[in-house]
Amino acid sequence: MAREPVQHVGFGTAAKAPPEEELRKAGRAVLKARKGRIKRTGGKGAGGHGGRPGAAGSSSSSSGVQQVPLDEYDWRETERSMEELLDPALGREVRYWRSRPAGISCDDLAAEVVRLHAKSLVYVRTVLIRNNRWYFLNPVGFSVPADAARANPGAVPGSRWPLLEATRRCSHYCHYQMSSLWLGVKQLMDAARASNGSTAAVGPYSLPDMLFVLNVADNSPSDQHYGRLARAPILSLLKKWDEPWWQPAARNSSAGAGSATAGAAGSLGRLPGGQLLQRMPLPSRVRERVAALDQLRGSGGSSDTLAAGSVALPLLETPADGRADASAVWEDEVARSSSDPLRELVRGFVARMPAPPAAAVAEAQAAAAAGETAAAAPQQRRKPTDTDLEYDLLLPVMHYNAQSLSFVPWANKTDKAFFSGSAFREKYRTTHAPLSVRPHVGALAARHPADLDVRLRGLGQKTTVGWAARMPPVPITEHATYRWLLAMDGVSAFSRMGLLMGLDSVLLKSRSPYIEYYSRLQVPGVHYLEFWTDPTDPDDLLRVLAAARVTAREDPAGLRAAVQANQALAARYNARLPRQIYARAALLAYRELIPDMDECVDDLLRHMRRTGHEI
């Protein structure tokens, strides 16, 4: 098929997401440590995680994939969209921390710093934000072997804090996910400051002074669940969460959060009562580009390509659910009254969470005054168990960002379930042990080639039977040429889920205990179909795929609704700029949870000055 001509569409002063190349240059030392996971000759595009797409209406290759780039957004509109993300992403956790009678004190935060600052030098760091600058606080002796750095991790006598020294950059021990997050937030702040004075200016944009423990571990071994029984919130990229958020306590599905009613199961694209799942509105800049692509279908430019109709187009209907009115209220009451409406939005979100009863607060304060802290002393802290929930606040994985919405006519898609990735095995305990989902599904595909196309890459020079150690990864946009896409956990969570959501294919996801910040906007069985759910039937993927094919024939409207809902979520929250803005919102929410943070930061600075490590 001949390549379609690129259609260029102007979008005025829309905010552009900082370029990926800038991130790669800034973090090159960290990224090199990935040992070939990113190929320098092709960047992310060659690495299978999507390159920079063309303009609306362009084809990515001879496969006929039509793309709508996710690289331009209205900044204020993106901030406003956080209103519908905050509760699914952070609500359960903020409610928990707000409900504690004793609140979160500086002693609580210091206890977590003492406990974790030298726990894992690669994955866990104490971070100080001071005057908008990030400082990574490392154990004194960090530059020498790890054993020396951990030799005396406790608090200094007469102080809350351990011995710490500050660096302005994440050191070479730093995991690439931590470096990507830090650089992503830094780019957001730099871009905001650069926009001042232009028609796209967003006004003062900063982060207040704060101190936090940042965890980018995959949380697969049992000793990595640092947030269990924590005295203060940990900031993490993912975590285990066993509570079924789609049960009655969750938000209303028709508002886009995807909760079900009475715990009943829905079906693909349909809620338990049979109503079609309603997607969230597309961001205006993305909507314009989708409209441009839709026009190409009727202009003759791509009518042959899209003659069979893409399963996800058009995405232009406006849901009649009142969200436009809510946005107008936000614009009037927040944006016009503040130079930093996102901060006001987050402040109001935290303040609305229920506080503990006055009597409980008074009792906790009396106990504290008597020298008995409401939280258990470190030596009394019991060992966490798998039943303890993790109340970490979730930050976004900045290394994987949705870069486009991709479309292929349903009739042109290959009727197989597809996966391309490394042959990782879960490191967390599963009911399927000793089986691991990726190797097992790879073996299943060898027996059912008409149904499954699974391309697993070995993890070293030696290959496992049927796996190629050097098999080239398939770019994410090319995944759209398949009707069914597999999302399977590796070592822990499947980090590319947010990328697959931007494709107009149906997602088949292995059941996982892990969530990311956007996960509670989706309902298993409605937004995607689950397999790997029955330990007595490890081949249940074949049954799920057969049921999905029946749905495609008998309920195409439901299938279309599921795909559209996922693509709208990808456009609103999984592209680079929305992830950056959400990261700032999450940091602001954390700051609001600790009333005496300013005093805590000042105390830490005094401690570092006394110990000879002044910032």
Salt bridges, closest charged atoms under 4 A:
GLU20 OE1 - LYS44 NZ 3.76
GLU20 OE2 - ARG576 NH1 3.85
GLU21 OE1 - ARG24 NH2 2.62
GLU21 OE2 - ARG28 NH2 3.59
ASP71 OD2 - LYS16 NZ 3.78
ASP71 OD2 - ARG52 NH2 2.85
ASP71 OD1 - ARG289 NH1 2.79
GLU72 OE2 - LYS16 NZ 3.13
GLU72 OE2 - ARG289 NH2 3.70
GLU79 OE1 - ARG76 NH1 2.64
GLU84 OE2 - ARG323 NE 3.40
GLU84 OE1 - ARG572 NH2 2.78
ASP87 OD1 - ARG95 NH1 3.05
GLU93 OE2 - LYS239 NZ 2.60
GLU93 OE1 - ARG520 NH2 2.88
ASP107 OD1 - ARG160 NE 2.64
ASP108 OD2 - ARG100 NH2 3.24
ASP108 OD1 - ARG231 NH2 2.99
GLU112 OE1 - ARG115 NH2 2.49
ASP190 OD2 - LYS186 NZ 2.96
ASP190 OD1 - ARG193 NH2 2.62
ASP209 OD2 - ARG130 NH1 2.81
GLU243 OE2 - ARG92 NH2 3.04
GLU288 OE1 - ARG285 NH1 3.99
ASP294 OD1 - ARG297 NE 2.97
ASP321 OD2 - ARG323 NH1 2.23
GLU331 OE1 - ARG80 NH1 2.57
ASP332 OD1 - ARG336 NH1 3.45
ASP340 OD2 - ARG584 NH2 2.48
GLU344 OE2 - ARG347 NH1 2.99
ASP386 OD1 - ARG228 NH1 3.25
ASP388 OD1 - ARG382 NH2 2.77
GLU390 OE2 - HIS225 ND1 2.61
GLU390 OE2 - ARG228 NE 3.40
ASP415 OD1 - ARG549 NE 3.29
ASP451 OD1 - ARG549 NH1 2.76
ASP453 OD2 - ARG455 NH2 3.09
ASP504 OD1 - LYS413 NZ 2.83
GLU530 OE1 - ARG511 NH2 2.99
ASP537 OD2 - ARG543 NH2 3.16
ASP539 OD1 - HIS440 NE2 2.73
ASP539 OD2 - ARG447 NH2 3.56
ASP555 OD2 - ARG270 NE 2.69
GLU592 OE2 - ARG347 NE 3.40
ASP598 OD1 - ARG591 NH2 2.88
GLU599 OE2 - ARG160 NH1 3.73
ASP603 OD2 - ARG160 NH1 3.06
ASP603 OD1 - ARG606 NH2 3.54
